Amino acid sequence: MSFKEGDYVLIVHKDRKYLRKLVKGMSLNIRGHTIHFQDIVGKDEGQKIGEFFVFSPTLEDIILLGFERKTQIVYPKDAFYIAFKLGIKPTDRVLEFGTGSGAMSAVLSFLAKEVWTYEADTNFYNNALKNWERFGLCYNVKAFNENFLSAFVEENSFDACFVDVKEPWEYLEKVWKVLKGGKVCAFVLPTTNQVSKLLSHMQAFFADLQVFEILLRHYKTNPERLRPYDQMIAHTAYVVFGRKRM
């Protein structure tokens, strides 16, 4: 694929990555090396231009480098595995509430037929819409600026559910009602006391409960001195899963 004006491009310089939109006048200068708009337009992805490589960004690149954040996002290391564990099929309708900056919505959107997402905070809601519009994402997402507790939703209408709110135990009965039998709901929480309280409430509504966290450690890619980076993003969230019991 050749890059054209208006495309987003991932520019890689050694171990650093930059996401830029190809508009006239765009340039990037790193340690005395510069790449310009006219250097990239018409080139194929994967090419080396001076000291830079140019690629089409993945969804992970867009979320980490491009999304504006008004609140903490669900990190891709958690988000993609959560989506896999939810067992989403291309025919499924997925429920999400606690939209935040819209990162998890974008991941779910890639897998499902339809995503319904609820966000009570108007500032977060509007920011999520801007993130999706900016990158042409979430065409199959129905977004609602309201608290899920007050929303009217038909029972047994969702094939999977993802929850990212401070007190998820308050929503369990309603989630149980709108989720189809045997289907999976996932929750993310930052602290162990929240997880304990959620688990104590889940047992009346869900079975096959699971709790875990995902630790991801990157390595320096020098083949003669292969070793991990000195710092890592370790704990980001605890992830809780359960299947709707009847």
C-alpha positions as CSV (number, residue, x, y, z in Angstrom):
1,M,0.0,0.0,0.0
2,S,1.3,3.5,-0.9
3,F,0.8,6.3,1.5
4,K,-1.4,9.2,0.4
5,E,-2.3,12.6,1.9
6,G,-4.7,12.3,4.9
7,D,-3.4,8.8,5.9
8,Y,-2.0,8.1,9.4
9,V,1.6,6.8,9.4
10,L,3.6,5.1,12.0
11,I,7.2,6.5,11.9
12,V,9.8,4.3,13.6
13,H,13.2,5.7,14.5
14,K,15.3,3.1,16.3
15,D,13.3,2.1,19.4
16,R,10.9,5.1,19.3
17,K,7.5,5.3,17.5
18,Y,5.5,8.3,16.4
19,L,2.0,8.5,14.9
20,R,1.4,11.3,12.5
21,K,-1.2,12.4,10.0
22,L,0.1,13.0,6.5
23,V,-0.8,16.7,5.9
24,K,1.2,19.3,4.0
25,G,3.8,20.8,6.1
26,M,4.2,17.8,8.4
27,S,7.7,17.0,9.5
28,L,9.4,15.0,12.3
29,N,12.9,15.8,13.6
30,I,14.6,13.3,15.8
31,R,18.3,13.8,16.9
32,G,19.2,15.8,13.8
33,H,17.3,13.5,11.4
34,T,14.2,14.9,9.7
35,I,11.5,13.3,7.6
36,H,8.9,15.4,5.8
37,F,5.4,15.0,4.3
38,Q,6.7,14.9,0.8
39,D,9.2,12.1,1.7
40,I,6.4,9.7,2.7
41,V,3.5,10.4,0.3
42,G,3.6,7.8,-2.5
43,K,6.0,5.5,-0.7
44,D,5.0,1.9,0.2
45,E,4.7,0.9,3.8
46,G,7.7,-0.8,5.3
47,Q,10.2,1.4,3.4
48,K,13.2,3.0,5.0
49,I,13.4,6.7,4.4
50,G,16.7,8.1,5.7
51,E,16.9,7.0,9.3
52,F,13.2,6.2,9.5
53,F,10.9,3.3,8.7
54,V,7.2,4.0,7.8
55,F,4.3,1.7,8.5
56,S,0.5,1.7,8.6
57,P,-0.5,1.9,12.3
58,T,-2.2,-1.0,13.9
59,L,-5.1,-0.5,16.3
60,E,-2.7,-0.9,19.2
61,D,-0.5,1.9,17.8
62,I,-3.6,4.1,17.4
63,I,-4.8,3.6,20.9
64,L,-1.4,4.0,22.6
65,L,-0.1,6.9,20.5
66,G,-3.1,8.6,19.1
67,F,-6.0,8.5,21.5
68,E,-6.6,11.5,23.7
69,R,-7.1,10.4,27.2
70,K,-9.4,12.1,29.7
71,T,-9.2,9.0,31.9
72,Q,-7.1,5.9,32.2
73,I,-7.5,3.6,29.2
74,V,-7.7,-0.2,29.3
75,Y,-4.2,-1.1,28.1
76,P,-3.9,-3.2,24.9
77,K,-2.1,-5.9,26.8
78,D,-5.3,-6.3,28.9
79,A,-7.9,-5.3,26.2
80,F,-7.0,-7.7,23.5
81,Y,-6.9,-10.7,25.9
82,I,-10.2,-9.6,27.5
83,A,-11.8,-9.5,24.0
84,F,-10.5,-13.0,23.3
85,K,-11.8,-14.4,26.6
86,L,-15.2,-12.9,25.9
87,G,-15.5,-15.3,23.0
88,I,-17.0,-12.6,20.7
89,K,-18.2,-13.7,17.2
90,P,-18.9,-11.6,14.2
91,T,-22.7,-12.0,14.7
92,D,-22.6,-10.9,18.4
93,R,-24.0,-7.8,20.1
94,V,-21.7,-6.7,22.9
95,L,-22.5,-4.4,25.9
96,E,-19.9,-2.1,27.5
97,F,-20.3,0.6,30.1
98,G,-17.7,2.9,31.4
99,T,-16.7,4.0,27.9
100,G,-13.9,6.3,29.1
101,S,-11.7,7.4,26.3
102,G,-13.1,4.7,24.0
103,A,-10.1,2.4,23.6
104,M,-11.9,-0.8,24.7
105,S,-14.9,0.1,22.5
106,A,-12.5,0.2,19.5
107,V,-11.2,-3.3,20.3
108,L,-14.7,-4.8,20.8
109,S,-15.9,-3.1,17.6
110,F,-13.3,-5.0,15.5
111,L,-14.7,-8.3,16.6
112,A,-18.5,-7.9,17.1
113,K,-21.4,-7.1,14.8
114,E,-22.6,-4.4,17.2
115,V,-21.4,-2.7,20.4
116,W,-23.6,-0.7,22.8
117,T,-21.5,1.5,25.1
118,Y,-22.7,3.7,28.0
119,E,-20.8,6.6,29.6
120,A,-22.3,8.8,32.3
121,D,-19.6,11.5,32.2
122,T,-20.3,13.9,29.3
123,N,-16.6,15.0,29.0
124,F,-15.4,11.4,28.7
125,Y,-18.3,10.6,26.3
126,N,-17.5,13.5,23.9
127,N,-13.8,12.6,24.0
128,A,-14.5,9.0,23.0
129,L,-16.6,10.2,20.1
130,K,-13.7,12.5,18.9
131,N,-11.2,9.7,19.2
132,W,-13.3,7.3,17.0
133,E,-14.1,10.0,14.5
134,R,-10.4,11.1,14.2
135,F,-9.3,7.6,13.2
136,G,-12.4,6.3,11.4
137,L,-13.2,3.7,14.1
138,C,-16.3,2.3,15.7
139,Y,-18.8,2.6,12.8
140,N,-20.8,-0.2,14.5
141,V,-20.8,1.3,18.0
142,K,-24.0,2.8,19.5
143,A,-22.8,5.2,22.2
144,F,-25.1,6.5,25.0
145,N,-24.3,9.4,27.3
146,E,-26.1,8.0,30.3
147,N,-25.6,5.8,33.3
148,F,-26.3,2.2,32.4
149,L,-28.4,1.7,35.5
150,S,-31.0,4.2,34.2
151,A,-30.9,2.9,30.6
152,F,-33.8,0.8,29.2
153,V,-32.4,-2.4,27.7
154,E,-34.2,-5.6,26.8
155,E,-33.4,-8.7,28.8
156,N,-31.3,-11.4,27.2
157,S,-30.1,-9.1,24.4
158,F,-26.3,-9.2,24.7
159,D,-23.8,-12.0,23.8
160,A,-20.9,-10.5,26.0
161,C,-20.3,-7.7,28.4
162,F,-17.4,-5.5,29.5
163,V,-17.6,-3.3,32.6
164,D,-15.2,-0.5,33.6
165,V,-16.7,1.4,36.5
166,K,-15.7,2.1,40.1
167,E,-18.5,0.1,41.8
168,P,-19.5,-2.6,39.4
169,W,-21.3,-4.7,42.1
170,E,-24.1,-2.1,41.9
171,Y,-24.8,-3.1,38.3
172,L,-24.6,-6.9,38.6
173,E,-28.4,-7.7,38.7
174,K,-29.0,-5.6,35.6
175,V,-26.1,-7.1,33.8
176,W,-27.4,-10.5,34.6
177,K,-30.8,-9.6,33.2
178,V,-29.6,-8.2,29.8
179,L,-26.9,-10.9,29.2
180,K,-27.8,-14.1,27.5
181,G,-27.6,-17.3,29.5
182,G,-24.1,-18.7,29.9
183,K,-22.4,-15.7,28.3
184,V,-19.3,-14.0,29.7
185,C,-18.9,-10.7,31.5
186,A,-15.5,-9.1,32.2
187,F,-14.6,-6.4,34.7
188,V,-11.4,-4.4,35.2
189,L,-10.6,-2.9,38.6
190,P,-7.4,-1.3,40.0
191,T,-7.4,-2.5,43.6
192,T,-7.8,-5.8,45.4
193,N,-10.4,-4.6,47.8
194,Q,-12.7,-3.7,44.9
195,V,-12.1,-7.2,43.4
196,S,-12.9,-8.8,46.8
197,K,-16.2,-6.9,47.1
198,L,-17.1,-7.7,43.5
199,L,-16.5,-11.4,43.9
200,S,-18.7,-11.5,47.0
201,H,-21.6,-10.1,45.0
202,M,-21.0,-12.0,41.8
203,Q,-21.6,-15.5,43.2
204,A,-25.4,-15.0,43.1
205,F,-25.4,-14.1,39.4
206,F,-22.2,-15.7,37.8
207,A,-20.3,-18.9,37.8
208,D,-16.8,-20.0,36.6
209,L,-15.3,-16.9,38.2
210,Q,-11.7,-16.0,37.3
211,V,-9.3,-13.3,38.5
212,F,-5.9,-12.5,37.0
213,E,-3.6,-9.7,36.0
214,I,-1.4,-9.5,32.9
215,L,2.3,-8.6,33.2
216,L,4.1,-7.7,30.0
217,R,7.9,-7.2,29.9
218,H,9.6,-5.9,26.8
219,Y,13.2,-6.8,25.8
220,K,15.9,-4.8,24.2
221,T,16.3,-6.2,20.7
222,N,20.0,-6.2,20.4
223,P,20.9,-9.8,19.5
224,E,24.3,-9.6,21.1
225,R,23.0,-8.1,24.4
226,L,19.4,-9.4,24.7
227,R,18.0,-8.3,28.0
228,P,14.8,-6.8,29.4
229,Y,14.3,-3.1,29.7
230,D,15.1,-1.6,33.1
231,Q,11.5,-0.4,33.6
232,M,8.2,-1.9,32.8
233,I,4.5,-1.1,33.1
234,A,3.6,-3.9,35.5
235,H,0.2,-3.7,37.2
236,T,-2.5,-1.9,35.2
237,A,-5.6,-3.6,36.4
238,Y,-7.1,-6.8,37.8
239,V,-9.4,-8.6,35.4
240,V,-12.4,-10.5,36.6
241,F,-14.5,-12.9,34.5
242,G,-17.8,-14.7,35.1
243,R,-20.4,-16.6,33.1
244,K,-24.1,-15.9,33.6
245,R,-25.7,-18.6,35.7
246,M,-29.3,-19.5,35.4
